[in-house]
Amino acid sequence: MEKFRFLTSGESHGKCLTAIIEGVPAGVGIDIDFINSELHRRQQGYGRGDRMKIESDTVEITSGVRFGKALGSPITLVVKNRDFENWQKIMSVSPNNRTDDKAFSVYRPGHADYAGSVKYNQQDLRNILERSSARKTAIEVAVGAVAKLILKEIGISGSSEITQIGSACCPDKFHKEIDLAKENGDSVGGKFVVVYKNLPVGLGSHVHWDRGIDGRLAQVVMSIPAIKAVEIGDNPLGLCGSEYHDEFKIKDGEICRTSNHAGGVEGGMTNGQDLVVSAVMKPIPTMMKPLESVDSKTNEKAKAHYERSDVCAVESCAVVAEARIAWVIVNEILLKYGSDSIEELKSRLI
């Protein structure tokens, strides 16, 4: 069951990205400046490409909010693609404007091109690229910003940190790693961690496989484009149980822990400690020095299609993960404590 749910739509070079959100409690303050600041965070990061020089993402709210407060009805968010000005004919919805400009047929290893073209029977790989592009994460961050505004009302906050870029684990060396990849016409990935604080005990459940909050968290982070691994808490490989599990103790009459190796989740439920989610992002598969590939029309050897891209987008990806994790936390809170109004929610939770 979902209390906080939404649909998004839009293509990388289409007119706009759109989301319709249902389940935001009435009375929640919807701060458009905060949403825009989150969109700005997503666009930042050392190693981002030329697309970010074109776009300056801002949100338009077209329903569900009045005088800065959620009405309890569906909220519609729109983020326009400024680059659409240069793609109007190419991305036209009218059959009268059909063109082969920007069409391509050479698969890009590591992208959705091959599997997507087979699944949806598409000859022009542009039809797969446009929606599989990470550009769609812009509207997801806007949705996540709304979720964060709900969490802010009840004292829950999140943040992220980059812990590795390429082979470098020291922040002082991150830029060097990205610069080297750029010089070589290559790309580089990395690892980040997201932490949410002040969560109540008991979000999620142990009673069914699909209700565990750890499974839900892993799914939303794993499905971010380019993510290849997700961890909750510390990696236990090589540790004995006596070294890994978080012991209980009493301090000032309260139950607490001596550590947080579990990352705030036990038995599919939050346990009151900080929620800690880490993820590994692969190197972006679009590179200035393209990999070997095949032309889908001729079945002949070819160099992979190149579309302008980032050298590294780990910082941006961490912001997307923050947003997606916020969706899960908000949904679980609304399921457990109520969702009609923010006053009702606060009365039950705070």
C-alpha positions in Angstrom: 0.0 0.0 0.0 1.3 3.4 -0.9 0.3 6.7 0.9 2.9 8.9 -0.8 2.8 8.1 -4.5 3.4 9.8 -7.8 4.0 9.4 -11.5 6.6 11.3 -13.6 6.8 11.8 -17.3 9.1 13.5 -19.8 12.1 12.9 -22.0 15.6 14.2 -21.9 15.1 16.7 -24.7 11.4 17.0 -24.5 9.4 20.1 -23.6 9.3 19.4 -19.8 9.4 16.9 -17.0 6.3 16.5 -15.0 5.2 14.8 -11.7 1.8 14.4 -10.1 2.1 13.6 -6.4 -0.7 12.2 -4.3 -0.7 11.9 -0.5 0.9 15.1 0.7 -0.9 16.0 4.0 -2.9 19.1 4.0 -1.2 22.1 5.6 2.4 21.1 4.8 4.4 24.2 3.8 5.5 23.9 0.2 8.6 26.1 -0.1 9.3 26.5 -3.8 12.6 28.1 -3.1 13.7 25.0 -1.2 12.6 22.8 -4.1 14.6 24.9 -6.5 17.6 24.8 -4.2 17.5 21.0 -4.3 17.3 21.1 -8.1 20.3 23.3 -8.1 22.2 20.9 -5.9 21.5 18.1 -8.4 23.1 20.2 -11.2 26.3 20.8 -9.3 29.4 18.6 -8.9 32.9 18.5 -10.3 32.9 16.6 -13.6 29.4 17.6 -14.9 28.9 18.1 -18.6 27.8 20.8 -21.0 24.0 20.1 -20.5 24.2 21.7 -17.1 25.5 24.9 -18.7 22.2 25.1 -20.7 19.7 24.1 -18.0 18.9 26.1 -15.0 16.2 23.9 -13.4 13.3 25.6 -11.6 10.0 24.1 -10.7 6.5 25.3 -11.5 3.6 24.2 -9.3 0.3 24.0 -11.2 -2.0 22.3 -8.7 -2.4 21.2 -5.1 -0.9 24.2 -3.3 -2.6 27.5 -2.2 -0.8 30.3 -0.4 2.2 28.1 0.2 0.3 25.3 1.8 -0.6 21.8 0.5 -4.3 21.4 0.0 -4.3 17.6 0.4 -5.1 17.2 -3.3 -2.7 16.0 -6.0 0.3 18.3 -6.5 1.6 18.8 -10.0 5.2 19.8 -10.6 6.7 20.9 -13.9 10.4 21.4 -14.7 10.9 22.8 -18.2 13.8 21.7 -20.4 15.4 24.8 -21.8 17.3 22.7 -24.4 13.9 21.9 -26.0 14.3 25.1 -27.9 17.0 23.4 -30.0 15.1 20.1 -30.3 11.5 21.2 -31.1 11.3 19.5 -34.4 13.3 16.4 -33.4 11.1 15.8 -30.4 7.8 16.9 -32.0 4.7 14.9 -31.2 3.3 15.6 -34.7 3.9 13.0 -37.5 4.2 15.9 -39.9 7.6 16.8 -38.4 9.2 13.4 -38.7 13.0 13.6 -39.2 16.0 11.4 -39.0 18.1 14.2 -37.5 19.7 13.0 -34.2 18.5 9.4 -34.9 21.2 6.8 -34.2 21.6 3.0 -34.5 24.9 2.1 -32.8 24.5 0.7 -29.4 26.2 2.3 -26.4 27.6 -0.3 -24.0 26.4 0.2 -20.5 23.2 2.0 -21.6 19.6 0.9 -22.1 19.9 1.0 -25.9 20.2 -2.7 -26.7 17.8 -4.2 -24.2 15.3 -1.3 -24.6 15.3 -1.5 -28.4 14.6 -5.2 -28.4 11.9 -4.9 -25.7 10.0 -2.0 -27.3 10.8 -2.9 -30.9 12.5 0.4 -31.7 14.8 1.0 -34.7 15.8 4.5 -33.8 17.7 4.2 -30.5 16.8 7.9 -29.7 13.4 6.5 -28.7 15.2 4.6 -25.9 17.8 7.2 -24.9 15.3 9.9 -24.3 13.5 8.3 -21.3 16.3 6.1 -20.0 18.5 9.2 -19.7 19.3 10.4 -16.1 17.8 13.7 -17.1 14.5 12.3 -15.6 16.1 12.4 -12.2 15.5 16.2 -12.1 11.8 15.8 -11.6 12.5 13.0 -9.1 14.6 15.4 -7.0 11.7 17.9 -7.1 9.4 15.1 -5.7 12.0 14.3 -3.1 12.2 17.9 -2.1 8.4 17.8 -1.4 9.0 14.7 0.7 11.8 16.4 2.6 9.5 19.3 3.4 7.1 16.8 5.0 10.0 15.3 7.0 11.2 18.8 8.0 7.9 19.4 9.7 8.5 16.5 12.0 12.2 17.0 12.7 13.7 14.5 10.3 16.6 15.6 8.1 19.0 13.9 5.6 22.4 14.6 4.0 24.9 12.9 1.8 28.7 12.6 1.5 31.0 11.4 -1.3 33.4 8.7 0.1 35.2 7.6 -3.1 35.8 8.7 -6.6 37.5 6.2 -8.9 40.3 4.7 -6.8 40.6 7.8 -4.6 39.1 7.6 -1.1 40.5 11.0 0.0 38.5 14.1 -0.9 41.8 15.9 -1.7 42.3 13.5 -4.6 38.8 13.5 -6.0 39.3 16.3 -8.6 42.6 14.8 -9.7 40.8 11.5 -10.4 38.1 13.2 -12.5 40.7 15.4 -14.4 42.7 12.3 -15.3 39.6 10.6 -16.6 38.7 13.6 -18.7 42.2 13.9 -20.2 41.9 10.3 -21.3 38.5 10.7 -22.8 37.2 8.4 -20.1 34.7 8.6 -17.2 34.8 7.7 -13.5 32.3 6.5 -10.9 32.5 6.4 -7.1 30.7 5.8 -3.8 28.5 7.9 -1.5 26.6 7.6 1.7 23.2 9.1 2.6 22.3 9.6 6.3 18.8 10.4 7.7 18.5 11.3 11.4 15.8 11.3 14.0 13.6 8.5 12.5 11.0 6.8 14.7 11.3 3.2 15.7 9.2 0.8 13.6 9.0 2.1 10.1 8.6 -0.9 7.8 7.7 -4.4 8.9 9.0 -7.9 9.4 5.7 -9.6 8.6 6.0 -9.8 4.8 8.9 -9.8 2.4 7.7 -6.7 0.5 7.2 -4.6 3.6 10.7 -4.5 4.9 12.0 -0.9 4.7 15.5 -2.1 3.8 14.1 -3.8 0.7 12.3 -0.7 -0.3 15.3 1.5 0.3 17.5 -0.8 -1.7 15.1 -0.8 -4.6 14.7 3.0 -4.9 18.5 3.5 -4.7 19.5 0.6 -6.9 17.2 1.7 -9.7 18.9 5.1 -10.1 20.7 5.1 -13.4 24.3 3.8 -13.1 24.0 2.4 -9.5 25.5 -1.1 -9.2 25.5 -1.8 -5.4 23.6 -0.7 -2.3 24.5 -1.2 1.3 22.6 -0.4 4.5 25.0 0.1 7.4 28.5 -1.3 7.4 29.6 -4.1 5.2 29.9 -7.2 7.5 32.2 -9.2 5.3 35.1 -10.6 7.3 33.6 -9.7 10.7 32.3 -12.1 13.3 28.9 -11.6 14.8 30.4 -10.4 18.1 32.2 -7.7 16.1 29.3 -6.6 13.9 26.1 -6.5 15.9 25.1 -3.5 17.9 24.9 -4.2 21.6 22.3 -2.6 23.9 23.1 -0.6 27.0 21.3 1.7 29.4 22.4 5.3 29.6 20.6 7.8 31.8 17.7 5.4 32.1 17.3 5.0 28.3 18.0 2.1 26.0 20.7 2.9 23.5 23.4 1.2 21.4 27.2 1.1 21.5 27.5 1.2 17.7 25.4 1.5 14.5 26.8 -1.2 12.2 23.3 -2.1 11.1 22.7 1.4 9.7 19.5 2.0 11.6 17.6 -1.1 10.3 17.0 -4.4 11.9 14.4 -7.0 10.8 13.1 -4.8 8.0 12.3 -2.0 10.4 14.0 1.3 11.6 15.4 0.9 15.1 15.7 4.6 16.0 19.4 5.0 15.1 20.6 7.0 12.1 19.6 5.5 8.8 22.8 4.9 6.7 22.6 3.9 3.1 25.6 3.7 0.8 25.7 3.1 -2.9 28.3 2.5 -5.7 27.9 4.3 -9.0 29.6 2.8 -12.1 31.6 5.0 -14.5 29.2 6.8 -16.9 29.2 4.6 -20.1 29.2 7.6 -22.5 32.8 8.5 -23.2 34.7 10.8 -25.5 36.7 7.7 -26.5 33.8 5.4 -27.4 33.9 1.7 -26.9 33.6 -0.9 -29.6 30.0 -1.7 -30.6 27.7 -2.8 -33.4 25.4 -0.9 -35.7 21.9 -2.3 -35.2 20.9 -1.6 -38.8 23.8 -3.3 -40.5 25.1 -5.7 -37.7 28.6 -4.3 -38.6 31.3 -3.3 -36.2 31.2 0.4 -35.2 32.2 2.8 -32.5 29.6 3.5 -29.9 27.3 6.5 -30.4 28.5 9.6 -28.4 26.0 11.9 -26.7 27.3 14.8 -24.6 27.8 13.5 -21.1 29.4 14.0 -17.8 32.8 12.7 -16.8 31.6 12.1 -13.3 28.2 12.6 -11.7 28.6 11.0 -8.3 27.7 14.2 -6.4 24.6 14.6 -8.4 23.7 11.0 -7.9 23.9 11.3 -4.2 21.4 14.1 -4.3 19.0 11.9 -6.3 19.5 9.1 -3.7 18.6 11.6 -0.9 15.4 12.4 -2.7 14.4 8.8 -3.4 15.1 7.7 0.2 12.9 10.6 1.4 10.1 9.1 -0.7 10.4 5.8 1.2 10.6 7.4 4.7 7.6 9.7 4.1 5.5 6.8 2.8 6.3 4.6 5.8 5.6 7.5 8.2 2.2 8.3 6.6 1.3 4.6 6.7 2.1 4.3 10.4 0.9 7.7 11.7 -1.8 9.1 9.4 -1.8 11.3 6.3 -4.8 13.6 6.1 -3.2 16.7 7.6 0.1 17.8 9.0 -1.5 18.7 12.3 -2.8 15.1 12.6 0.6 13.7 11.8 2.4 15.9 14.3 -0.1 15.1 17.1 0.6 11.4 16.7 4.3 11.5 16.1 5.9 14.4 18.1 
